[in-house]
Amino acid sequence: MSGGIMTGKTVVITGATSGLGSVAAGRMAELGAKLILVARDRAKAEAMAILLRDQHPGLDAEIHIADLFSLGQVRRLAADLLKAAPRIDVLINNAGAIFAKRETTADGLERTFALNHMAYFLLTALLLDRLKASAPARIVNVASEAHRNAALDFNDLQTKRNYSGWLAYRRSKLANILFTRELARRLEGTNVTANCLHPGFVATSFGDNNGGPFRLAVGLAKRFMAISQQQGGETLVYAASAPEIAGLSGVYFDKNRPREPSAAAQDAEAAKRLWNASGQLASL
């Protein structure tokens, strides 16, 4: 492979087999990175790795399989990554979904909160020492403009009351930004940065796991309003690799530029409270 700005760097990507994750994997490969692809479906992950190696001869890519709904599997994944990767230069927390119907995981967590927030929080926490040892390093969390006008209810983080898929999703994206900002604060002086981003409303498989009117509505919106996956992946790749933002931390990016998130997303006390609540749920 020809050299690039990511040559010699190891990049971990969750949700790597479709949508933004697959776009990020392809771009990171173009830029010379070693890839660690995290996915739930082994067949899809193996096919993705084969495709990337065909497109980028000499690419160093490996796959790790984990169901990120499960805190236990996140822990196992982290242990496997620490064994497999002597260094981690970039961690991209990308895996996420929306669920029309409220259901809980084996850990008793509402699925949106478990996948979209707790998996980010726990995997990052368990890999943090390796990222610090690899500094300069970056942590990139995929958030969304859906966070606007959302507020966390610390008495109901699992959205047991008045559940809707959209409400739970919006809260999870707010949680992504609050987590990023508190993480950036805790990482000051380590040369590890933590940023998040809005990729845009992207034509991915987002929402396809649901049925009935919910899937139809999301599908129509994607058909007429969504941008392409390649367009959606641009800000993610920028946050993970752009040399000009080295050292920037705690930033919310949109279209490759810093953007001010909602007032709720800038609430430092809420960020600390979410961190502590998440730590308790993860038994950290």
PyRosetta script that sets phi, psi and omega in degrees:
from pyrosetta import init, pose_from_sequence

init()
pose = pose_from_sequence("MSGGIMTGKTVVITGATSGLGSVAAGRMAELGAKLILVARDRAKAEAMAILLRDQHPGLDAEIHIADLFSLGQVRRLAADLLKAAPRIDVLINNAGAIFAKRETTADGLERTFALNHMAYFLLTALLLDRLKASAPARIVNVASEAHRNAALDFNDLQTKRNYSGWLAYRRSKLANILFTRELARRLEGTNVTANCLHPGFVATSFGDNNGGPFRLAVGLAKRFMAISQQQGGETLVYAASAPEIAGLSGVYFDKNRPREPSAAAQDAEAAKRLWNASGQLASL")
pose.set_psi(1, 145.0)
pose.set_omega(1, 176.6)
pose.set_phi(2, -74.4)
pose.set_psi(2, 156.7)
pose.set_omega(2, -177.7)
pose.set_phi(3, -70.6)
pose.set_psi(3, 156.1)
pose.set_omega(3, 177.4)
pose.set_phi(4, -153.9)
pose.set_psi(4, 178.9)
pose.set_omega(4, -175.0)
pose.set_phi(5, -69.0)
pose.set_psi(5, -12.9)
pose.set_omega(5, 179.2)
pose.set_phi(6, -106.3)
pose.set_psi(6, 7.3)
pose.set_omega(6, 179.2)
pose.set_phi(7, -58.2)
pose.set_psi(7, 131.8)
pose.set_omega(7, -179.3)
pose.set_phi(8, 85.4)
pose.set_psi(8, -2.5)
pose.set_omega(8, -178.7)
pose.set_phi(9, -104.1)
pose.set_psi(9, 143.2)
pose.set_omega(9, 178.3)
pose.set_phi(10, -103.2)
pose.set_psi(10, 128.2)
pose.set_omega(10, -176.6)
pose.set_phi(11, -120.6)
pose.set_psi(11, 123.9)
pose.set_omega(11, 175.1)
pose.set_phi(12, -99.5)
pose.set_psi(12, 128.2)
pose.set_omega(12, -178.6)
pose.set_phi(13, -127.5)
pose.set_psi(13, 121.3)
pose.set_omega(13, 173.1)
pose.set_phi(14, -90.2)
pose.set_psi(14, 153.0)
pose.set_omega(14, -176.7)
pose.set_phi(15, 62.2)
pose.set_psi(15, 44.4)
pose.set_omega(15, -167.8)
pose.set_phi(16, -86.6)
pose.set_psi(16, -4.9)
pose.set_omega(16, -171.3)
pose.set_phi(17, -95.3)
pose.set_psi(17, -6.0)
pose.set_omega(17, -179.7)
pose.set_phi(18, -152.9)
pose.set_psi(18, 168.1)
pose.set_omega(18, 173.6)
pose.set_phi(19, 55.4)
pose.set_psi(19, -137.5)
pose.set_omega(19, -176.7)
pose.set_phi(20, -61.4)
pose.set_psi(20, -35.8)
pose.set_omega(20, 179.9)
pose.set_phi(21, -61.5)
pose.set_psi(21, -42.3)
pose.set_omega(21, 180.0)
pose.set_phi(22, -69.8)
pose.set_psi(22, -35.9)
pose.set_omega(22, 176.7)
pose.set_phi(23, -64.2)
pose.set_psi(23, -46.5)
pose.set_omega(23, 179.4)
pose.set_phi(24, -61.1)
pose.set_psi(24, -40.0)
pose.set_omega(24, 179.2)
pose.set_phi(25, -61.9)
pose.set_psi(25, -44.9)
pose.set_omega(25, 179.6)
pose.set_phi(26, -62.9)
pose.set_psi(26, -42.5)
pose.set_omega(26, -179.2)
pose.set_phi(27, -70.1)
pose.set_psi(27, -38.9)
pose.set_omega(27, 177.5)
pose.set_phi(28, -63.6)
pose.set_psi(28, -37.0)
pose.set_omega(28, 176.8)
pose.set_phi(29, -63.7)
pose.set_psi(29, -42.8)
pose.set_omega(29, 178.0)
pose.set_phi(30, -59.7)
pose.set_psi(30, -34.4)
pose.set_omega(30, -176.7)
pose.set_phi(31, -86.0)
pose.set_psi(31, 0.8)
pose.set_omega(31, 171.5)
pose.set_phi(32, 98.2)
pose.set_psi(32, 6.9)
pose.set_omega(32, -175.6)
pose.set_phi(33, -75.2)
pose.set_psi(33, 155.8)
pose.set_omega(33, 163.9)
pose.set_phi(34, -83.7)
pose.set_psi(34, 133.5)
pose.set_omega(34, -174.6)
pose.set_phi(35, -108.3)
pose.set_psi(35, 137.2)
pose.set_omega(35, 167.4)
pose.set_phi(36, -120.3)
pose.set_psi(36, 109.3)
pose.set_omega(36, -173.4)
pose.set_phi(37, -98.3)
pose.set_psi(37, 121.8)
pose.set_omega(37, 179.7)
pose.set_phi(38, -106.1)
pose.set_psi(38, 127.3)
pose.set_omega(38, -177.8)
pose.set_phi(39, -148.7)
pose.set_psi(39, 165.9)
pose.set_omega(39, 178.0)
pose.set_phi(40, -93.0)
pose.set_psi(40, -31.1)
pose.set_omega(40, -175.5)
pose.set_phi(41, -101.8)
pose.set_psi(41, 113.3)
pose.set_omega(41, -177.0)
pose.set_phi(42, -62.8)
pose.set_psi(42, -42.6)
pose.set_omega(42, -177.9)
pose.set_phi(43, -61.5)
pose.set_psi(43, -43.8)
pose.set_omega(43, 178.4)
pose.set_phi(44, -65.3)
pose.set_psi(44, -39.3)
pose.set_omega(44, -179.2)
pose.set_phi(45, -66.2)
pose.set_psi(45, -42.8)
pose.set_omega(45, 179.4)
pose.set_phi(46, -65.4)
pose.set_psi(46, -40.0)
pose.set_omega(46, 178.0)
pose.set_phi(47, -64.5)
pose.set_psi(47, -39.0)
pose.set_omega(47, 178.9)
pose.set_phi(48, -64.2)
pose.set_psi(48, -43.8)
pose.set_omega(48, -179.9)
pose.set_phi(49, -63.5)
pose.set_psi(49, -41.7)
pose.set_omega(49, 178.6)
pose.set_phi(50, -62.1)
pose.set_psi(50, -45.2)
pose.set_omega(50, 179.9)
pose.set_phi(51, -60.7)
pose.set_psi(51, -45.3)
pose.set_omega(51, -179.1)
pose.set_phi(52, -64.5)
pose.set_psi(52, -40.0)
pose.set_omega(52, 179.1)
pose.set_phi(53, -67.4)
pose.set_psi(53, -34.3)
pose.set_omega(53, 176.3)
pose.set_phi(54, -66.3)
pose.set_psi(54, -39.7)
pose.set_omega(54, -177.9)
pose.set_phi(55, -76.8)
pose.set_psi(55, -26.3)
pose.set_omega(55, -175.5)
pose.set_phi(56, -133.2)
pose.set_psi(56, 79.7)
pose.set_omega(56, -178.0)
pose.set_phi(57, -54.3)
pose.set_psi(57, 135.1)
pose.set_omega(57, -178.5)
pose.set_phi(58, 90.0)
pose.set_psi(58, -1.8)
pose.set_omega(58, -179.4)
pose.set_phi(59, -63.0)
pose.set_psi(59, 134.8)
pose.set_omega(59, 173.7)
pose.set_phi(60, -96.4)
pose.set_psi(60, 106.7)
pose.set_omega(60, -178.2)
pose.set_phi(61, -139.3)
pose.set_psi(61, 137.0)
pose.set_omega(61, 175.6)
pose.set_phi(62, -134.7)
pose.set_psi(62, 160.1)
pose.set_omega(62, -178.0)
pose.set_phi(63, -117.7)
pose.set_psi(63, 149.4)
pose.set_omega(63, 173.8)
pose.set_phi(64, -134.5)
pose.set_psi(64, 132.7)
pose.set_omega(64, -175.0)
pose.set_phi(65, -105.2)
pose.set_psi(65, 129.4)
pose.set_omega(65, 177.9)
pose.set_phi(66, -158.8)
pose.set_psi(66, 144.8)
pose.set_omega(66, 172.6)
pose.set_phi(67, -94.3)
pose.set_psi(67, 104.2)
pose.set_omega(67, -171.9)
pose.set_phi(68, -75.4)
pose.set_psi(68, -0.8)
pose.set_omega(68, 170.0)
pose.set_phi(69, -68.6)
pose.set_psi(69, -25.9)
pose.set_omega(69, -172.7)
pose.set_phi(70, -97.6)
pose.set_psi(70, 122.9)
pose.set_omega(70, 176.9)
pose.set_phi(71, -62.2)
pose.set_psi(71, -35.7)
pose.set_omega(71, 177.9)
pose.set_phi(72, -63.4)
pose.set_psi(72, -41.0)
pose.set_omega(72, 179.1)
pose.set_phi(73, -72.6)
pose.set_psi(73, -31.8)
pose.set_omega(73, 174.0)
pose.set_phi(74, -62.8)
pose.set_psi(74, -41.5)
pose.set_omega(74, 178.1)
pose.set_phi(75, -63.5)
pose.set_psi(75, -43.9)
pose.set_omega(75, 178.7)
pose.set_phi(76, -63.7)
pose.set_psi(76, -42.9)
pose.set_omega(76, 177.9)
pose.set_phi(77, -57.9)
pose.set_psi(77, -47.7)
pose.set_omega(77, -179.4)
pose.set_phi(78, -59.6)
pose.set_psi(78, -42.4)
pose.set_omega(78, 178.8)
pose.set_phi(79, -62.7)
pose.set_psi(79, -41.5)
pose.set_omega(79, 178.6)
pose.set_phi(80, -64.7)
pose.set_psi(80, -41.3)
pose.set_omega(80, -180.0)
pose.set_phi(81, -65.2)
pose.set_psi(81, -39.1)
pose.set_omega(81, 179.8)
pose.set_phi(82, -65.7)
pose.set_psi(82, -31.4)
pose.set_omega(82, 176.2)
pose.set_phi(83, -74.8)
pose.set_psi(83, -36.5)
pose.set_omega(83, -172.3)
pose.set_phi(84, -85.5)
pose.set_psi(84, -26.4)
pose.set_omega(84, -170.8)
pose.set_phi(85, -120.1)
pose.set_psi(85, 104.0)
pose.set_omega(85, 176.9)
pose.set_phi(86, -61.0)
pose.set_psi(86, -24.8)
pose.set_omega(86, 176.0)
pose.set_phi(87, -142.5)
pose.set_psi(87, 150.4)
pose.set_omega(87, 172.7)
pose.set_phi(88, -131.2)
pose.set_psi(88, 113.3)
pose.set_omega(88, -176.6)
pose.set_phi(89, -92.0)
pose.set_psi(89, -31.5)
pose.set_omega(89, 179.3)
pose.set_phi(90, -141.1)
pose.set_psi(90, 130.1)
pose.set_omega(90, 171.4)
pose.set_phi(91, -113.7)
pose.set_psi(91, 119.1)
pose.set_omega(91, 178.3)
pose.set_phi(92, -108.1)
pose.set_psi(92, 108.3)
pose.set_omega(92, 175.2)
pose.set_phi(93, -88.7)
pose.set_psi(93, 102.6)
pose.set_omega(93, -172.3)
pose.set_phi(94, -121.7)
pose.set_psi(94, -29.9)
pose.set_omega(94, -173.8)
pose.set_phi(95, -59.0)
pose.set_psi(95, 133.6)
pose.set_omega(95, 179.4)
pose.set_phi(96, -170.9)
pose.set_psi(96, 167.6)
pose.set_omega(96, -178.4)
pose.set_phi(97, -162.8)
pose.set_psi(97, 172.0)
pose.set_omega(97, 175.0)
pose.set_phi(98, -125.7)
pose.set_psi(98, 143.6)
pose.set_omega(98, -175.2)
pose.set_phi(99, -131.2)
pose.set_psi(99, 119.3)
pose.set_omega(99, -178.5)
pose.set_phi(100, -66.4)
pose.set_psi(100, -33.2)
pose.set_omega(100, -177.1)
pose.set_phi(101, -108.5)
pose.set_psi(101, 135.7)
pose.set_omega(101, 179.3)
pose.set_phi(102, -76.7)
pose.set_psi(102, 123.5)
pose.set_omega(102, 173.3)
pose.set_phi(103, -140.5)
pose.set_psi(103, 159.3)
pose.set_omega(103, -179.5)
pose.set_phi(104, -113.9)
pose.set_psi(104, 157.8)
pose.set_omega(104, 178.7)
pose.set_phi(105, -85.3)
pose.set_psi(105, 177.2)
pose.set_omega(105, 177.2)
pose.set_phi(106, -61.8)
pose.set_psi(106, -22.5)
pose.set_omega(106, 178.0)
pose.set_phi(107, -85.2)
pose.set_psi(107, -1.6)
pose.set_omega(107, -179.3)
pose.set_phi(108, 83.9)
pose.set_psi(108, 13.9)
pose.set_omega(108, -179.4)
pose.set_phi(109, -98.2)
pose.set_psi(109, 142.3)
pose.set_omega(109, 172.9)
pose.set_phi(110, -59.5)
pose.set_psi(110, 137.4)
pose.set_omega(110, -168.2)
pose.set_phi(111, -59.8)
pose.set_psi(111, -41.1)
pose.set_omega(111, -179.3)
pose.set_phi(112, -63.2)
pose.set_psi(112, -46.3)
pose.set_omega(112, 179.7)
pose.set_phi(113, -63.3)
pose.set_psi(113, -40.4)
pose.set_omega(113, -178.2)
pose.set_phi(114, -64.2)
pose.set_psi(114, -49.0)
pose.set_omega(114, -174.9)
pose.set_phi(115, -80.2)
pose.set_psi(115, -47.1)
pose.set_omega(115, -171.9)
pose.set_phi(116, -79.3)
pose.set_psi(116, -25.3)
pose.set_omega(116, 179.7)
pose.set_phi(117, -118.3)
pose.set_psi(117, -57.0)
pose.set_omega(117, -172.5)
pose.set_phi(118, -62.8)
pose.set_psi(118, -35.0)
pose.set_omega(118, 177.6)
pose.set_phi(119, -64.7)
pose.set_psi(119, -40.4)
pose.set_omega(119, 175.3)
pose.set_phi(120, -58.9)
pose.set_psi(120, -52.0)
pose.set_omega(120, -173.6)
pose.set_phi(121, -61.5)
pose.set_psi(121, -50.9)
pose.set_omega(121, -173.5)
pose.set_phi(122, -72.0)
pose.set_psi(122, -44.2)
pose.set_omega(122, -179.9)
pose.set_phi(123, -61.5)
pose.set_psi(123, -43.2)
pose.set_omega(123, 178.7)
pose.set_phi(124, -61.6)
pose.set_psi(124, -46.1)
pose.set_omega(124, -178.7)
pose.set_phi(125, -59.2)
pose.set_psi(125, -40.7)
pose.set_omega(125, -176.7)
pose.set_phi(126, -75.2)
pose.set_psi(126, -22.3)
pose.set_omega(126, 179.7)
pose.set_phi(127, -99.8)
pose.set_psi(127, -0.1)
pose.set_omega(127, -169.2)
pose.set_phi(128, -62.5)
pose.set_psi(128, -41.4)
pose.set_omega(128, -179.8)
pose.set_phi(129, -63.8)
pose.set_psi(129, -36.9)
pose.set_omega(129, 178.6)
pose.set_phi(130, -68.0)
pose.set_psi(130, -40.1)
pose.set_omega(130, 177.5)
pose.set_phi(131, -63.2)
pose.set_psi(131, -42.8)
pose.set_omega(131, 177.8)
pose.set_phi(132, -62.1)
pose.set_psi(132, -40.1)
pose.set_omega(132, 179.8)
pose.set_phi(133, -68.9)
pose.set_psi(133, -20.5)
pose.set_omega(133, -179.0)
pose.set_phi(134, -96.4)
pose.set_psi(134, 1.7)
pose.set_omega(134, -173.8)
pose.set_phi(135, -53.2)
pose.set_psi(135, 143.7)
pose.set_omega(135, 6.0)
pose.set_phi(136, -73.5)
pose.set_psi(136, 132.6)
pose.set_omega(136, -177.9)
pose.set_phi(137, -136.0)
pose.set_psi(137, 164.0)
pose.set_omega(137, -177.6)
pose.set_phi(138, -132.6)
pose.set_psi(138, 143.5)
pose.set_omega(138, 169.9)
pose.set_phi(139, -117.5)
pose.set_psi(139, 127.5)
pose.set_omega(139, -176.9)
pose.set_phi(140, -125.0)
pose.set_psi(140, 122.4)
pose.set_omega(140, -179.2)
pose.set_phi(141, -112.4)
pose.set_psi(141, 127.8)
pose.set_omega(141, 179.2)
pose.set_phi(142, -81.8)
pose.set_psi(142, 112.4)
pose.set_omega(142, 178.1)
pose.set_phi(143, -107.8)
pose.set_psi(143, -147.1)
pose.set_omega(143, -179.2)
pose.set_phi(144, -172.7)
pose.set_psi(144, 152.9)
pose.set_omega(144, 171.4)
pose.set_phi(145, -64.4)
pose.set_psi(145, -12.6)
pose.set_omega(145, 176.7)
pose.set_phi(146, -61.3)
pose.set_psi(146, -13.7)
pose.set_omega(146, -179.4)
pose.set_phi(147, -69.4)
pose.set_psi(147, -20.6)
pose.set_omega(147, -174.3)
pose.set_phi(148, -66.6)
pose.set_psi(148, 140.2)
pose.set_omega(148, -177.5)
pose.set_phi(149, 68.7)
pose.set_psi(149, 11.1)
pose.set_omega(149, 173.6)
pose.set_phi(150, -97.9)
pose.set_psi(150, 155.1)
pose.set_omega(150, 176.5)
pose.set_phi(151, -143.2)
pose.set_psi(151, 140.3)
pose.set_omega(151, 176.6)
pose.set_phi(152, -79.2)
pose.set_psi(152, 141.1)
pose.set_omega(152, 173.2)
pose.set_phi(153, -109.5)
pose.set_psi(153, 102.8)
pose.set_omega(153, -175.1)
pose.set_phi(154, -70.6)
pose.set_psi(154, -10.4)
pose.set_omega(154, 172.4)
pose.set_phi(155, -90.6)
pose.set_psi(155, -2.7)
pose.set_omega(155, -178.0)
pose.set_phi(156, -153.3)
pose.set_psi(156, 54.7)
pose.set_omega(156, -179.0)
pose.set_phi(157, -63.1)
pose.set_psi(157, -22.7)
pose.set_omega(157, -179.0)
pose.set_phi(158, -92.1)
pose.set_psi(158, 8.5)
pose.set_omega(158, 177.6)
pose.set_phi(159, 47.6)
pose.set_psi(159, 54.1)
pose.set_omega(159, 175.7)
pose.set_phi(160, -75.2)
pose.set_psi(160, -29.1)
pose.set_omega(160, -178.4)
pose.set_phi(161, -97.8)
pose.set_psi(161, 135.8)
pose.set_omega(161, 173.7)
pose.set_phi(162, 53.5)
pose.set_psi(162, 44.2)
pose.set_omega(162, -176.5)
pose.set_phi(163, -66.0)
pose.set_psi(163, 138.3)
pose.set_omega(163, 163.1)
pose.set_phi(164, -143.5)
pose.set_psi(164, 150.0)
pose.set_omega(164, -179.2)
pose.set_phi(165, -59.4)
pose.set_psi(165, -39.0)
pose.set_omega(165, -177.9)
pose.set_phi(166, -69.8)
pose.set_psi(166, -40.6)
pose.set_omega(166, 177.9)
pose.set_phi(167, -61.9)
pose.set_psi(167, -48.0)
pose.set_omega(167, -179.3)
pose.set_phi(168, -63.0)
pose.set_psi(168, -38.8)
pose.set_omega(168, 179.7)
pose.set_phi(169, -66.0)
pose.set_psi(169, -46.6)
pose.set_omega(169, -179.5)
pose.set_phi(170, -60.9)
pose.set_psi(170, -41.7)
pose.set_omega(170, 178.0)
pose.set_phi(171, -64.2)
pose.set_psi(171, -38.6)
pose.set_omega(171, -179.7)
pose.set_phi(172, -65.7)
pose.set_psi(172, -35.4)
pose.set_omega(172, 179.3)
pose.set_phi(173, -73.5)
pose.set_psi(173, -33.4)
pose.set_omega(173, 171.2)
pose.set_phi(174, -62.8)
pose.set_psi(174, -42.3)
pose.set_omega(174, 178.4)
pose.set_phi(175, -60.3)
pose.set_psi(175, -37.4)
pose.set_omega(175, 178.7)
pose.set_phi(176, -59.1)
pose.set_psi(176, -42.2)
pose.set_omega(176, -177.8)
pose.set_phi(177, -72.8)
pose.set_psi(177, -43.0)
pose.set_omega(177, 178.0)
pose.set_phi(178, -61.7)
pose.set_psi(178, -42.3)
pose.set_omega(178, 177.4)
pose.set_phi(179, -60.5)
pose.set_psi(179, -44.5)
pose.set_omega(179, -179.0)
pose.set_phi(180, -61.6)
pose.set_psi(180, -43.5)
pose.set_omega(180, -177.1)
pose.set_phi(181, -68.1)
pose.set_psi(181, -41.1)
pose.set_omega(181, 177.9)
pose.set_phi(182, -69.7)
pose.set_psi(182, -37.6)
pose.set_omega(182, 176.5)
pose.set_phi(183, -62.1)
pose.set_psi(183, -44.2)
pose.set_omega(183, 178.5)
pose.set_phi(184, -60.2)
pose.set_psi(184, -40.4)
pose.set_omega(184, 179.0)
pose.set_phi(185, -62.2)
pose.set_psi(185, -43.9)
pose.set_omega(185, -178.6)
pose.set_phi(186, -70.2)
pose.set_psi(186, -21.7)
pose.set_omega(186, -177.6)
pose.set_phi(187, -93.7)
pose.set_psi(187, 2.0)
pose.set_omega(187, -179.1)
pose.set_phi(188, -55.6)
pose.set_psi(188, 131.4)
pose.set_omega(188, 178.3)
pose.set_phi(189, 87.3)
pose.set_psi(189, -1.1)
pose.set_omega(189, -177.8)
pose.set_phi(190, -97.2)
pose.set_psi(190, -12.3)
pose.set_omega(190, -174.0)
pose.set_phi(191, 66.9)
pose.set_psi(191, 24.0)
pose.set_omega(191, 168.7)
pose.set_phi(192, -115.0)
pose.set_psi(192, 126.8)
pose.set_omega(192, -178.5)
pose.set_phi(193, -105.1)
pose.set_psi(193, 154.3)
pose.set_omega(193, 176.7)
pose.set_phi(194, -132.5)
pose.set_psi(194, 118.7)
pose.set_omega(194, 179.4)
pose.set_phi(195, -134.1)
pose.set_psi(195, 164.3)
pose.set_omega(195, 177.8)
pose.set_phi(196, -137.0)
pose.set_psi(196, 174.1)
pose.set_omega(196, -172.0)
pose.set_phi(197, -158.0)
pose.set_psi(197, 157.8)
pose.set_omega(197, 168.8)
pose.set_phi(198, -104.5)
pose.set_psi(198, 115.5)
pose.set_omega(198, -177.7)
pose.set_phi(199, -80.8)
pose.set_psi(199, -9.9)
pose.set_omega(199, -171.0)
pose.set_phi(200, 99.3)
pose.set_psi(200, 169.8)
pose.set_omega(200, 174.6)
pose.set_phi(201, -84.2)
pose.set_psi(201, 106.5)
pose.set_omega(201, -166.2)
pose.set_phi(202, -108.8)
pose.set_psi(202, 143.9)
pose.set_omega(202, 178.8)
pose.set_phi(203, -79.4)
pose.set_psi(203, 77.2)
pose.set_omega(203, 176.1)
pose.set_phi(204, -113.0)
pose.set_psi(204, -165.2)
pose.set_omega(204, 176.0)
pose.set_phi(205, -83.0)
pose.set_psi(205, 10.6)
pose.set_omega(205, 179.7)
pose.set_phi(206, -50.7)
pose.set_psi(206, 126.0)
pose.set_omega(206, 177.3)
pose.set_phi(207, 86.5)
pose.set_psi(207, -11.2)
pose.set_omega(207, -175.3)
pose.set_phi(208, -71.3)
pose.set_psi(208, -13.9)
pose.set_omega(208, 178.9)
pose.set_phi(209, -74.7)
pose.set_psi(209, -8.8)
pose.set_omega(209, -179.9)
pose.set_phi(210, -98.5)
pose.set_psi(210, 170.0)
pose.set_omega(210, 179.9)
pose.set_phi(211, -124.0)
pose.set_psi(211, -177.4)
pose.set_omega(211, 172.0)
pose.set_phi(212, 62.4)
pose.set_psi(212, -150.5)
pose.set_omega(212, -176.5)
pose.set_phi(213, -60.1)
pose.set_psi(213, -32.6)
pose.set_omega(213, -178.5)
pose.set_phi(214, -62.5)
pose.set_psi(214, -48.5)
pose.set_omega(214, 179.8)
pose.set_phi(215, -64.4)
pose.set_psi(215, -39.0)
pose.set_omega(215, 180.0)
pose.set_phi(216, -62.4)
pose.set_psi(216, -44.5)
pose.set_omega(216, -178.6)
pose.set_phi(217, -64.4)
pose.set_psi(217, -44.5)
pose.set_omega(217, 179.1)
pose.set_phi(218, -64.9)
pose.set_psi(218, -40.2)
pose.set_omega(218, 179.8)
pose.set_phi(219, -62.2)
pose.set_psi(219, -42.2)
pose.set_omega(219, 178.2)
pose.set_phi(220, -65.8)
pose.set_psi(220, -40.9)
pose.set_omega(220, 178.6)
pose.set_phi(221, -61.9)
pose.set_psi(221, -42.9)
pose.set_omega(221, 179.1)
pose.set_phi(222, -64.5)
pose.set_psi(222, -38.2)
pose.set_omega(222, -177.3)
pose.set_phi(223, -63.6)
pose.set_psi(223, -38.7)
pose.set_omega(223, -171.9)
pose.set_phi(224, -105.2)
pose.set_psi(224, -15.2)
pose.set_omega(224, -172.8)
pose.set_phi(225, -124.8)
pose.set_psi(225, -17.2)
pose.set_omega(225, -169.8)
pose.set_phi(226, -81.0)
pose.set_psi(226, 152.5)
pose.set_omega(226, 172.3)
pose.set_phi(227, -91.4)
pose.set_psi(227, 169.8)
pose.set_omega(227, -178.6)
pose.set_phi(228, -72.8)
pose.set_psi(228, 161.3)
pose.set_omega(228, 177.0)
pose.set_phi(229, -61.6)
pose.set_psi(229, -38.9)
pose.set_omega(229, 179.2)
pose.set_phi(230, -62.4)
pose.set_psi(230, -42.1)
pose.set_omega(230, 177.3)
pose.set_phi(231, -64.2)
pose.set_psi(231, -42.1)
pose.set_omega(231, -178.4)
pose.set_phi(232, -65.1)
pose.set_psi(232, -30.3)
pose.set_omega(232, -178.0)
pose.set_phi(233, -78.8)
pose.set_psi(233, -12.2)
pose.set_omega(233, -173.6)
pose.set_phi(234, -61.6)
pose.set_psi(234, -46.4)
pose.set_omega(234, -177.2)
pose.set_phi(235, -70.4)
pose.set_psi(235, -33.8)
pose.set_omega(235, 176.5)
pose.set_phi(236, -62.5)
pose.set_psi(236, -46.8)
pose.set_omega(236, 179.0)
pose.set_phi(237, -64.7)
pose.set_psi(237, -39.3)
pose.set_omega(237, 178.9)
pose.set_phi(238, -60.4)
pose.set_psi(238, -48.3)
pose.set_omega(238, -178.5)
pose.set_phi(239, -64.9)
pose.set_psi(239, -29.4)
pose.set_omega(239, -177.5)
pose.set_phi(240, -83.9)
pose.set_psi(240, -21.5)
pose.set_omega(240, -168.1)
pose.set_phi(241, -137.9)
pose.set_psi(241, -18.8)
pose.set_omega(241, -172.3)
pose.set_phi(242, -61.9)
pose.set_psi(242, 122.9)
pose.set_omega(242, -179.4)
pose.set_phi(243, -62.1)
pose.set_psi(243, -31.8)
pose.set_omega(243, -172.9)
pose.set_phi(244, -71.8)
pose.set_psi(244, -12.1)
pose.set_omega(244, 178.3)
pose.set_phi(245, -107.2)
pose.set_psi(245, 11.3)
pose.set_omega(245, 176.4)
pose.set_phi(246, -55.2)
pose.set_psi(246, 129.6)
pose.set_omega(246, -179.9)
pose.set_phi(247, 95.9)
pose.set_psi(247, -21.6)
pose.set_omega(247, 175.9)
pose.set_phi(248, -71.6)
pose.set_psi(248, 135.6)
pose.set_omega(248, -178.2)
pose.set_phi(249, -146.6)
pose.set_psi(249, 150.2)
pose.set_omega(249, -179.4)
pose.set_phi(250, 76.1)
pose.set_psi(250, 21.2)
pose.set_omega(250, -174.0)
pose.set_phi(251, -101.0)
pose.set_psi(251, 143.8)
pose.set_omega(251, 172.4)
pose.set_phi(252, -103.8)
pose.set_psi(252, 116.1)
pose.set_omega(252, -176.5)
pose.set_phi(253, -100.4)
pose.set_psi(253, 144.2)
pose.set_omega(253, 172.9)
pose.set_phi(254, -144.2)
pose.set_psi(254, 124.6)
pose.set_omega(254, -178.0)
pose.set_phi(255, 54.3)
pose.set_psi(255, 44.3)
pose.set_omega(255, 176.1)
pose.set_phi(256, 66.1)
pose.set_psi(256, 19.0)
pose.set_omega(256, 178.3)
pose.set_phi(257, -133.8)
pose.set_psi(257, 146.5)
pose.set_omega(257, 174.0)
pose.set_phi(258, -61.1)
pose.set_psi(258, 140.7)
pose.set_omega(258, 177.9)
pose.set_phi(259, -138.1)
pose.set_psi(259, 142.9)
pose.set_omega(259, -179.8)
pose.set_phi(260, -76.1)
pose.set_psi(260, 123.4)
pose.set_omega(260, 176.3)
pose.set_phi(261, -77.5)
pose.set_psi(261, -175.6)
pose.set_omega(261, -178.1)
pose.set_phi(262, -65.4)
pose.set_psi(262, 164.1)
pose.set_omega(262, 177.3)
pose.set_phi(263, -59.8)
pose.set_psi(263, -39.2)
pose.set_omega(263, 179.4)
pose.set_phi(264, -62.7)
pose.set_psi(264, -33.0)
pose.set_omega(264, -179.6)
pose.set_phi(265, -76.5)
pose.set_psi(265, -12.5)
pose.set_omega(265, 179.0)
pose.set_phi(266, -103.2)
pose.set_psi(266, 9.7)
pose.set_omega(266, -178.1)
pose.set_phi(267, -78.7)
pose.set_psi(267, 101.6)
pose.set_omega(267, -174.9)
pose.set_phi(268, -63.7)
pose.set_psi(268, -35.6)
pose.set_omega(268, 179.3)
pose.set_phi(269, -68.4)
pose.set_psi(269, -39.4)
pose.set_omega(269, 177.0)
pose.set_phi(270, -64.4)
pose.set_psi(270, -37.2)
pose.set_omega(270, 178.7)
pose.set_phi(271, -62.9)
pose.set_psi(271, -44.3)
pose.set_omega(271, 178.4)
pose.set_phi(272, -65.7)
pose.set_psi(272, -40.5)
pose.set_omega(272, -179.2)
pose.set_phi(273, -65.4)
pose.set_psi(273, -40.7)
pose.set_omega(273, 177.7)
pose.set_phi(274, -64.5)
pose.set_psi(274, -42.1)
pose.set_omega(274, 178.5)
pose.set_phi(275, -57.5)
pose.set_psi(275, -47.6)
pose.set_omega(275, -178.1)
pose.set_phi(276, -66.2)
pose.set_psi(276, -41.4)
pose.set_omega(276, 178.6)
pose.set_phi(277, -64.9)
pose.set_psi(277, -39.9)
pose.set_omega(277, 179.6)
pose.set_phi(278, -66.5)
pose.set_psi(278, -40.8)
pose.set_omega(278, 177.5)
pose.set_phi(279, -60.5)
pose.set_psi(279, -39.9)
pose.set_omega(279, 178.1)
pose.set_phi(280, -65.8)
pose.set_psi(280, -43.5)
pose.set_omega(280, 179.8)
pose.set_phi(281, -64.1)
pose.set_psi(281, -32.9)
pose.set_omega(281, -179.0)
pose.set_phi(282, -90.8)
pose.set_psi(282, -0.2)
pose.set_omega(282, -178.9)
pose.set_phi(283, 58.1)
pose.set_psi(283, 43.6)
pose.set_omega(283, 178.1)
pose.set_phi(284, -97.2)
pose.dump_pdb("model.pdb")
